[in-house]
């Protein structure tokens, strides 16, 4: 998949994009926004195949893949997902961007301070992530002893590898092109995208779904689970709860503002 995707990324553009309507997003290049993965390595490979096919069909030049975060927890293959995404960003650094999600942030917080941060991450679904790294997680008590948390953090950090840990800590909170912004959770509609609070981008905002923005920015995001992907009122929702629904969603957004939903 990585080889064929790379060859398509180098394909010359065949057509000029028409000017987008003012009420549609206008990225400067074709963008594929992929929803929350949550440890679903099989669905990741499937969505990459669908994206690869779509790139070939539209014969676009220099498309961008943006993953909205939440690569770990819930699903069975968090370790494999992280490895695969890390490889993709190394192989195609100008065309693949991985944003940080709140679950990824919780894992990093656990590694930095296991005693204080451990309980929160365990409640959020850490057991499956630990198991994917071959670490004991099935029989952890609800409130593990500090020594247990410290040992788990040390083992996880070792299994994760220093290179992957460094890559994760450096993941951005947003990506943008033209009037399209991609974040993990949400944006405060009363503030410019450049002035967003990092916590809002990671965890959400109470007015994001109800208050329209005063500019022409469209925000693509994951985080909040939806039965069907959304594309309306300046918001593009992509998190269809892949780990329990089996449906991983990507939204392909063209420079002319048109879009296509790709789904496993």
Secondary structure in CASP SS format (residue, H / E / C, confidence):
PFRMAT SS
TARGET T0000
AUTHOR 0000-0000-0000
METHOD secondary structure of the structure
MODEL  1
X C 1.00
X H 1.00
X H 1.00
X H 1.00
X H 1.00
X H 1.00
X H 1.00
X H 1.00
X H 1.00
X C 1.00
X C 1.00
X C 1.00
X C 1.00
X C 1.00
X C 1.00
X C 1.00
X C 1.00
X C 1.00
X C 1.00
X C 1.00
X C 1.00
X C 1.00
X C 1.00
X C 1.00
X C 1.00
X C 1.00
X C 1.00
X C 1.00
X C 1.00
X C 1.00
X E 1.00
X E 1.00
X E 1.00
X E 1.00
X C 1.00
X C 1.00
X C 1.00
X C 1.00
X C 1.00
X C 1.00
X H 1.00
X H 1.00
X H 1.00
X H 1.00
X H 1.00
X H 1.00
X H 1.00
X H 1.00
X H 1.00
X H 1.00
X H 1.00
X H 1.00
X H 1.00
X H 1.00
X H 1.00
X H 1.00
X H 1.00
X H 1.00
X C 1.00
X C 1.00
X C 1.00
X C 1.00
X C 1.00
X E 1.00
X E 1.00
X E 1.00
X E 1.00
X C 1.00
X C 1.00
X C 1.00
X C 1.00
X C 1.00
X C 1.00
X C 1.00
X C 1.00
X C 1.00
X C 1.00
X H 1.00
X H 1.00
X H 1.00
X H 1.00
X H 1.00
X H 1.00
X H 1.00
X H 1.00
X H 1.00
X H 1.00
X H 1.00
X H 1.00
X H 1.00
X H 1.00
X C 1.00
X C 1.00
X C 1.00
X C 1.00
X E 1.00
X E 1.00
X E 1.00
X E 1.00
X C 1.00
X C 1.00
X H 1.00
X H 1.00
X H 1.00
X H 1.00
X H 1.00
X H 1.00
X H 1.00
X H 1.00
X H 1.00
X H 1.00
X H 1.00
X C 1.00
X H 1.00
X H 1.00
X H 1.00
X H 1.00
X H 1.00
X H 1.00
X H 1.00
X H 1.00
X H 1.00
X H 1.00
X C 1.00
X C 1.00
X H 1.00
X H 1.00
X H 1.00
X H 1.00
X H 1.00
X H 1.00
X H 1.00
X C 1.00
X C 1.00
X C 1.00
X C 1.00
X C 1.00
X C 1.00
X C 1.00
X C 1.00
X C 1.00
X C 1.00
X C 1.00
X C 1.00
X C 1.00
X H 1.00
X H 1.00
X H 1.00
X H 1.00
X H 1.00
X H 1.00
X H 1.00
X H 1.00
X H 1.00
X H 1.00
X H 1.00
X H 1.00
X H 1.00
X H 1.00
X H 1.00
X C 1.00
X H 1.00
X H 1.00
X H 1.00
X H 1.00
X H 1.00
X H 1.00
X H 1.00
X H 1.00
X C 1.00
X C 1.00
X E 1.00
X C 1.00
X E 1.00
X E 1.00
X E 1.00
X E 1.00
X C 1.00
X C 1.00
X E 1.00
X E 1.00
X E 1.00
X E 1.00
X C 1.00
X C 1.00
X C 1.00
X C 1.00
X C 1.00
X C 1.00
X C 1.00
X C 1.00
X C 1.00
X H 1.00
X H 1.00
X H 1.00
X C 1.00
X C 1.00
X H 1.00
X H 1.00
X H 1.00
X H 1.00
X H 1.00
X H 1.00
X C 1.00
X C 1.00
X C 1.00
X C 1.00
X C 1.00
X C 1.00
X C 1.00
X C 1.00
X C 1.00
X C 1.00
X C 1.00
X C 1.00
X C 1.00
X C 1.00
X E 1.00
X E 1.00
X E 1.00
X E 1.00
X C 1.00
X C 1.00
X C 1.00
X C 1.00
X C 1.00
X C 1.00
X C 1.00
X C 1.00
X E 1.00
X E 1.00
X E 1.00
X C 1.00
X C 1.00
X E 1.00
X E 1.00
X E 1.00
X C 1.00
X C 1.00
X C 1.00
X C 1.00
X H 1.00
X H 1.00
X H 1.00
X H 1.00
X C 1.00
X C 1.00
X C 1.00
X E 1.00
X E 1.00
X E 1.00
X E 1.00
X E 1.00
X C 1.00
X C 1.00
X C 1.00
X C 1.00
X C 1.00
X E 1.00
X E 1.00
X E 1.00
X E 1.00
X E 1.00
X C 1.00
END
